[in-house]
Structure formats: structure tokens, C-alpha cells
Amino acid sequence: MLWPVTQTGDQKPQLSTTGFELSWLQEHQTLYVDLPSPWSSAFRARTECSNNNGRFNCATVDCTSNQVACNGAGSILPATKAEITVAENRGQDFYDMSNVDDFNIPMSLTAQGGSGDYKTLGCLRNINHVCPSQLQQPGPSGNVIACKSACVAFNADRYCYLGDYLGDRYCFGVLFMPAPFRLVFNIKPFKE
């Protein structure tokens, strides 16, 4: 099972559904949700969730609401992230996929309808299998359930692009990021 969660940005209204359940066994299972306009949100997938004694929680991306719906509560990282922005900039829509909030599962995003040449985007490689030990987040059974960014794992300015490491010169923190971390997230050094 998979429990997607939505979290809106920029003080936009929450969707009618802020968390729901999808089955791995039902291929191409979908849930249709009407989006207001303008609107923006991040979608993340919670994993290894359970409902014990009326308290719903997840091993990844838990929103601490104790229920399937997150109702605007933030999610605890790490998480693969899909973002959608509707009619924000001169009526244009945008969507993207990112591991900026770390990685928990492979994910793809496909836009449908409209008049543009939409491409399917995705973070399809399961990097949990190649995640360096320093970045691994183990699950309840000891298996690797997520791969943290160096920023989250070490909470250091040089990996989080803060303090003396803020600015284009340190794009992606690559100059100070050990090689195994660059390889996992496929980060290329900034060229001046």
C-alpha cells in the first residue's frame, strides 16, 4: 500500500483530499481531485503506514496528524516530491519531480489534458539500493526505506548551502560533497 499526501504552498487552500490510500496491487489506480486556480502543491508518498489504536502513522513522510488525511500538516522528510502549480504565472501551469527533499520511493508524474506538449517526469531509479550507509534511513524491520540528502543527514552548512556556503559558487554543495553522495543523487559540479 501507498499513502500519498498533498501539502499546498503559498497560503493556497488545501485540497478536499489531503491524504489517501492507493494499493500497489491495483495497476494504474487513480484518484481524481479538482484543483482550484491559482494553486500549488507538493505531493509525496508515505510508506509503511499503520493504524494502531486509532493512531495512523508512517515510516516515511509521516505528517503527525494521526490520521490518513494530513489537513495541512507538514510532512517529515525524507521524501521524493512531485510539485504542481496551476495558473500561477500569467496563467501557466508547471510541474516537476525532485529529490531535493531526499528520496523514499521511485515516482513519476504525467500531465493530461490541456494543449501543451507534456512530458512524463520521474525519479524512477530506486536509490535506496545504492544509498551510502551515512545517508540511509532504516525502517522498522531494518531495511533501507529512504535515502537522506547530505544536508538532512549531517545538518551542516556546507551541505545545506547556508552561511559561508550560500551562493552560486557552491551550487548544489558539490565542491564540498563527498563523491559517494554526488553519485547517488547524480549531482554535477557547477561550472563558472
N, C-alpha and C positions, 0 to 999 in steps of 0.2 A: 504494500500500500504506500501511497504517496499523499502528502497533505500540503498542497500549495497554499501560500499565504500572499495577500496583497497589502501593500502599505503605500498610501498616497503621499505625494510631496507637495511642497509649496502651499500648504494650507488648503489643498483641494479636498472636496468631500470624499469620504470613504465609499467604496462600492457597497452594494446591498449584500454582497458575499465577501467577507474579508479572510475567510479560511474555509477550505473544503477538502473532501477526501476523493482520491482517484485510485482505482485499482490497477496494479501492474498487469493483471491478467486480462483486462478488457482492452484490447488493442484499439488505439485511436479514440479513447474515451474523451469526451469534450464536455465542457460546461460553458454555456453562453451567458455573458453578463453584459448588460447595457452600460456603456461608458458615457458619462457627461462630457460636455465640451465647453471650455478647455479643461483638460485633465491630465495628470501624470501620475505614474505609479511604478513601483518595483514589484516584481513577482519573484518569489523564492520558493523552493521546495523543501518542506520539512520531511525528515525521515526518522524511522524507528520510533514512532509515536505510540503512546499507550494511554488508556483511560483507566487509571487505578483509583478506586474510591471516589469517583466523580471528579477527579483532577486530571485533565488532559495535559500531557507534556511530551516533548520530542527530544531526541538525542541531538539533532541538528536543527537550527533555525527556530527554536522554541520562542514563543512570544510572551510567555509567562502569564497568559490570560486564564489558564487552567481550563480552556475550552477550545473547540476546533476553530471557532471564529476568533480573530485577534482583535477586532474592534479598534483598530488604530494603534495598538501597542507595537512597539518596535520589536524586531527580531534579534535574537542573539546569534552572532556570527560564529563560525564560518558558513558561507552560503554562495552558491552560484546564483547570479542575478540576471533577470531579464527586465528591461525597462521599456515602458511605452509612454509616449507623450502625444496627446491628441489636441490638434488645433491650437497649439500654444504660440508658435512664432508665425505670424501672418497666415494663420490657418493651416500650417503644415503639420503633418504627423511624423513622428520619429519613433524608432525602436532600435534597441541594441541588446547585446548579450555581454556579460562581463564576469571576470573573476576578480575584480577589484575588491570585493568583499570575501575573498578566499574562494574555496571550492568545496562542494559537498557531493554533487551528482552531475553527470552529463545532462545537458539540456539544450533544446533548440526552440526557436521562435519563428513562426511563419505568419506573415500578414496576409489577409484575404480581403477581397473586395477592393473598392477604390479604383483609381485609374493609373497608378504608378507601376513601375517595374520592380515589384517587391522580391527580395531575395530571402531565402531561409538562412537565418543566422544560428550559430550554435557553438557551444563549448562541448564537443562531443567525446573527447578523449577522457577516460576515467583516470585522472591523475592521482587518485588515491593509491593506485597500484605502484606508482613510481615516486611518491611523495617522500622527501628526505625525512629521516626519523625526527629531526628537530621541529618539523612543521606538522607532523601527524597529530590528528585528534582521534584517540581511540574511542570506540563505542562501548556499550555496556558488556559486550561479550569479548572485548579485546581487539576486534577487527578495526581497521582504519576506516572511519566514517567521513572524514573530511581532511582537507589539506589547507592549513592556515597560510596566510601570507607572512613574510618575514616581519612585517610591521606588527601584526597581531601576535605572532609567536614571541618576539623579543621586545616589543614596546620600546623601541629605540629610535631617536630622531633620524638617524641615518637610513633606516628602513621605512620610515613613515613620512619622509620628505618634510621634516619640521626643523625649526631652529636654524642652525648653520647650514643645513642641507636643503633648505627651501629654495626653489627657483629652477629655471630651465637647465642650468648647468648640471644638475643632479637628476635629470629626467628619469623617472622610474627607479631611482635609487641604485641604478646599475653599477655605478662606479664603486660602490661600497657593498654590493650584494654578492655574497659568495656564489661561485659558479653553479653549484647544485640547485640553488634557489632560482637562478635565472633560467636554467634548463627546464625546470618543472613548469614555470609559468610562461615560457617562451618569450622572455623579455629581451629586447635588443638594445644595446647601448645607444644613448643619444649622441648624434654626430653634430659637432659645432660647425 
